[in-house]
């Protein structure tokens, strides 16, 4: 209810001298109709007044966890309606793998991150939230990389079984994360500290595998498209250049590459973060 929420915020602000912690955001789970986001906005407005916060200070992220979160009963895209109802306060949307697969009537054995029904929902989210600036996050692998045997006096066989179990689950998590990255979801959930090494490994490998080829392609593309002899205002390779620019932006954000790697491709970090290949070319050509 609203009273515990206001009490929590009041207690928090008392500890932080009236300042919200950096990155503070409220998660709205299992949201299915825009009215739920609208109600949270009203609560935010009340909490901001009572807490002495500037209007618009409180932000939300929503969980897309059911089929109703994707399309409503009239076939409209619920996800975008929810974002619109948040009145600019929604900064993120997370995909809830297991609630969603359950709502699709899947049996437990097939409730997995890489099930095709999840790909469909993720694709709808990409389209629904496209151009809004709302960041997207995938779900989590729910099998933990923890060995079945506990204790200090384990037999060699038990130690081996523990190791095999962890490696098997790590392989599964690695596959899931790579699938998320392939579909343009560059963030995801981790439920156990032992999942973090796989997160870092999968992200680094995903980008570093493409670094050399992407560097050469982007550098050549920028050099060729920047020449005054290129005719027309629309470049045939604009989409390709944008895709390469996306690669460097995401790779840099993930920590897989350094600013020097960006500059080796013939662009600056500022240009990569600005995110427009067309503007890079126009700047190079003095347009």
N, C-alpha and C positions, 0 to 999 in steps of 0.2 A: 504494500500500500504506500501512499504518499507520506504518511507520518514517519515511518522508519527511514525512508529515503532522505527526508529533510533532516532528520536527526543525524543520520550518517554524514551528510554534507556539512552540517553545522559543526560536528565533532572534528571532521577533517580540516575545515577552514580554521578552527581554533588552534589546531596543531601546526598549521602552515602559515599562520599570520595573515589569513584572508586571501591567500593565493592558491589557485588550483595547481596541483603538481603537473609538470610537463607531460604531455601525452595523455592526460586524464580523459577517459571516454567511457560512456555507459553502454553496456551491451544489452540490446533488446532481443531476447531469444524467441524462437518459434512465432515470429510475427507473420501473420497471414492476411491482414487487411490493413489498408492505409490508415484507418481510424485508430489503430493501435499506436502507430508512429505519431499521429496527430495528438493523441492523449499524452504521450510522453513529452511532446513539445510544450503542452500546457503545463505539465508538471515542472519542466525545466524553467519555464518563465516564473512560476511561483517560487521555485528554489533559488533562482537568481535574485529575485526581489528580497527574499528573506535572508539570503547570504551576503547581500551587498555586492553581488557580481555584476559585471557589465552584461547587458543583454546580448544573447548569442554565445556566451562563454561555454555553456555546457553542450557537448557534442555526443552523438550516439553512433553506434555501429549495429547493424541488424544481422540476424541469423536467418539464412534461407534454408529451411529445414523440412518443408513439406511440399507436396505438389501444389497446394493452394498458395504457397509463397512464390510460385513460378507463374502460374496462370490462375485467374479467378474463374468462377462458374460461367462467366460470359465469354471466356476465351481471351480476356485482356491480360496483358503482362503485369502481374501483381507487383513484381519486384520494382519496376519503375514507378508505379503508383505510390509504393511505400516510400521511395526516395523523395518523390515530389512532396508527399505529405509531411516529410521531416523539415521542410522549409529551410533547406540549406544546412541543417545541423547533422545530417548523416554523412560521415566521412569514410565508412567502411562497410563491407558486406562479406559475411563469412558463410561458407557452404557447410551445412551439417550433414555429413555423409550418412550416418547411421539412422537418424530420424527420417531422412529423405528416402533412403532405400526401403525402410519399413513402411513408409506411406505409399511406396510403389508396389507393395505387397510382395517384396522379395523375401525368400527364406534366408535364415541366418548365414548359411554357408556362402551365399553370394552377396552379402552386404559388405562390399569392398570398395576401396577408393577408385579402382580402375574399372568398375562395372560400367557398361555403356549407358545405363540410365543416369549415372552421375555425370558423364560427359555431356549428355543432353542438357542437364540443369546448369552445368557450368557454362555451356555455350550461350544459353539464354541469359545468364547473368552478365556475360561479357557484352552482349548486345544491349541489354536493358540498361546497364550502367555505363555504357560507352560514352565518352565525352563529358561525364559528370565530375571527374576528378575523384570519384569514390574508389578507394583501393579495395582489391578483392583478395580474399584469403580462402584457400582450400581447407579441407578438414584434416583429420589425423588418422594414421594407422593405429588401430586399437589393440593390436597384439604387441605386448611389451617385450623388449629384448632382455628378459630376465631368465636365468637358468632355473630349472625345476628343483635343484638340490641346494639347500642352504646349510650353513655351518662352516666350521673351520677344519674339521677332520673328515674331509671328503676323500673317497677312494679315487684312484686314477680314472676309473670308468665314469664316475659321477662328474669329475672335472671335465672330462671329454664331452659328456652329454651336455653339460652347462655351456661349454664353448660352442658346440654344434648348434644348440638352440639359439644362442645369441646371434651367431653368424647367419642362421637361416632367417631370423626375424629382421636382421639388418638388411639382408638382400631384399626381403619383401618391402620394407620401408623405402629402400633406395629405388625400387621399381615404381612405387607409388609416387614418390617425389618427382622422379623423372617424368612421369606421366602428367603430373600437375604442371610442371614447367613447360612441357611440350604444348599444353593447351593454354599457355599464357597466364597461369596462376603462379605468381612468383613468391607468394607467401603461403604458409600452411601452419597447422597446429602440431605441436609436440606435447605428448602427455607424460613423458618420462625423460629424465636427464640423459639416459643412455641412448635416446633417439637423436640427440643433438649432433653427435659425430657423423651420423648418416645424412642429416640435413646439410651440414657443411660440405661433406664429401660430394653429395649429389649435385648441389648447387655449383660448386667449384668445377666439377667435371663437366657439367652441362655447358658452361660458358667457355672454359679453357679449351675444350675440344674444338670449338669453332673460332677461337681467337685469331689464329694465324690467317686462315682463309678470309675471315671477316675483315681483318685489318687491311689485307691486300685489296679486297673488293671495294671497301668504302673509300680508301685512298685513291684508287683508280677512278672510281665513279665521281668523286668530288673533283678531281683534276680534269676529267673529260667534260663533265657537265658545266664546269666553270669557264670553259673556253668561250670567248665571244663568238666563235664561229658556229656554236650550236644554234640551230634555227628554232624559231617558235618560242612561245612562252611556257608551254607545257612539255616537260621532259618525259620521254617514254620510260625512263628508269626511276622516276620519282618514288614509286611504291617500293621498289627494291632498295633504294637508298634509305627510305623511311624504316624499312625492316632492319637494315643494318644499324641504323641509328638507335632503334629500339634495343638491339642487342647490346650495344655499348652502354646505354643508359641502365639497363637492368643488370648487366655484368658489373658495372661500377657500383651500383647500389648494393649489390650482394656482397661486395668485398672480394670478388673473384679476381678482379683486375685493379690496377692502379691508374691514377691520372696519366702517367707516362704512357700506358698502353693505349689510352684514348688518343693522345697526341700523335702517337705513331701512325694512327689511321688518317691523319691529315685534318683533324677537327680538334676543337678545344672542349674542355670539360663544360664550359658555359654553354657552348652550342649544343652539346649532347643533352644537357639538362633542359635547355629551351625546347628541344624535342621536335624541331621542324627541319626536315631535309631541304624543303623548298626555300626556306629562309636562308639556310646556309649557302645555297647556290646563288640566290639573289644577292646576298652580301658579297660573295666572291666576284660576282659579275658587275657589282656596283649599281645594281638596280634600285 
